[in-house]
Amino acid sequence: MTQRLLLGLLVLASVVCAQHSVDPRNTYHRVICVVPMIGDGTARDPRRPQYAPAPGSASPDGIIGFTQVPTDDGKAAIVEFIARTRAALLPILSNTSITSYEKGAHSVPAIETALRSLKKDFSLVQFEVVMP
């Protein structure tokens, strides 16, 4: 009886330990896009990518994080925006004047190939944001 109980506990422990956690770079809803830079460069209106919240104005229902790299010409930025809900990203996704890629819906090679025309040697591996 105790051998069966011990065997059962070992099997249960192996099943529980076998579950993989989600890579933090793939949590939440994410979109990678090319947006123009906005802001006049003052403390009240810092230079930042379009749709990026100004410091101190982030909302838990909106964009909760982002990372950016300027394009080679400096007029725009390649940005990864992160939100808890896809609805928070709809203004970006519905804007037909900007190029956007939903993470998970587009392949990494396709995204990198498209964005390398704007930023030489662009790599998503060096670009991603880890959110807690």
C-alpha positions in Angstrom: 0.0 0.0 0.0 2.7 2.5 0.9 4.7 1.6 -2.2 1.6 2.4 -4.4 1.1 5.7 -2.5 4.8 6.6 -3.0 4.7 5.6 -6.6 1.5 7.7 -7.1 3.1 10.7 -5.5 6.2 10.4 -7.7 4.1 10.2 -10.8 2.1 13.2 -9.8 5.2 15.2 -9.0 6.7 14.4 -12.3 3.6 15.5 -14.1 3.5 18.8 -12.2 7.2 19.5 -12.7 6.9 18.7 -16.4 4.7 21.8 -17.1 6.7 24.6 -18.8 6.2 28.1 -17.8 5.5 30.8 -20.5 8.5 32.7 -21.6 8.1 36.2 -20.2 8.9 37.7 -23.6 5.6 36.1 -24.8 3.3 37.2 -22.0 0.5 39.8 -22.6 -0.6 41.1 -26.0 2.2 42.5 -28.1 2.5 44.3 -31.4 5.6 45.3 -33.3 5.2 48.4 -35.5 6.9 51.3 -37.2 5.6 54.6 -36.0 6.6 58.2 -36.4 8.3 60.0 -33.5 6.2 62.7 -31.7 6.8 65.2 -29.0 8.8 68.5 -28.9 11.5 67.2 -26.7 10.6 69.1 -23.5 10.0 67.6 -20.1 6.2 68.1 -20.5 6.2 66.6 -24.0 9.3 64.3 -24.4 10.2 62.9 -27.8 8.8 59.4 -28.1 7.2 57.1 -30.6 3.6 57.7 -31.5 1.2 55.7 -29.1 3.9 55.5 -26.4 2.5 56.9 -23.2 4.3 60.0 -21.8 6.1 59.3 -18.5 3.7 59.2 -15.7 0.6 58.8 -17.9 0.6 55.0 -18.3 -2.7 53.2 -17.5 -3.1 49.6 -16.5 -5.8 49.3 -19.1 -3.6 50.7 -21.9 -0.1 50.2 -23.0 1.9 48.9 -20.0 5.3 48.8 -21.6 7.2 49.4 -24.8 10.7 49.3 -26.2 12.0 51.2 -29.2 14.8 51.5 -31.6 15.1 54.4 -34.1 15.0 53.6 -37.8 18.2 54.3 -39.7 16.9 57.7 -40.9 15.8 58.7 -37.4 12.3 59.8 -38.6 10.5 56.8 -37.1 10.9 54.1 -34.6 10.4 50.4 -34.5 8.5 49.7 -31.4 7.1 46.7 -29.5 4.0 47.8 -27.5 2.7 45.6 -24.7 -0.8 45.6 -23.2 -2.8 43.4 -20.9 -5.7 43.2 -23.5 -5.7 43.2 -27.2 -8.3 46.0 -27.1 -5.7 48.4 -25.8 -3.7 47.8 -29.0 -6.6 48.3 -31.4 -5.8 52.0 -32.2 -2.4 50.8 -33.4 -3.7 47.8 -35.3 -6.5 49.7 -37.0 -4.2 52.5 -38.2 -3.6 51.7 -41.8 -0.9 54.3 -42.2 1.6 52.4 -40.0 3.1 48.9 -40.5 2.3 46.6 -37.6 2.8 42.9 -36.8 1.0 41.0 -34.0 3.4 38.8 -32.1 2.4 35.2 -32.6 0.4 36.0 -35.8 3.4 36.7 -37.9 6.6 34.7 -38.1 9.8 36.0 -36.7 11.7 35.8 -40.0 8.9 37.7 -41.8 9.0 40.5 -39.3 12.8 40.7 -39.2 13.0 40.7 -43.0 10.4 43.5 -43.3 12.0 45.7 -40.6 15.6 45.3 -41.8 14.7 47.6 -44.7 14.3 50.3 -42.1 17.0 49.2 -39.5 20.1 47.4 -40.7 20.8 44.2 -38.7 17.4 44.4 -36.9 16.9 41.3 -34.7 13.8 40.6 -32.5 16.0 38.6 -30.1 17.8 41.7 -29.1 14.7 43.8 -29.2 12.1 42.1 -27.0 10.8 43.4 -23.6 10.4 41.1 -20.6 7.4 42.1 -18.5 6.9 40.8 -15.0 
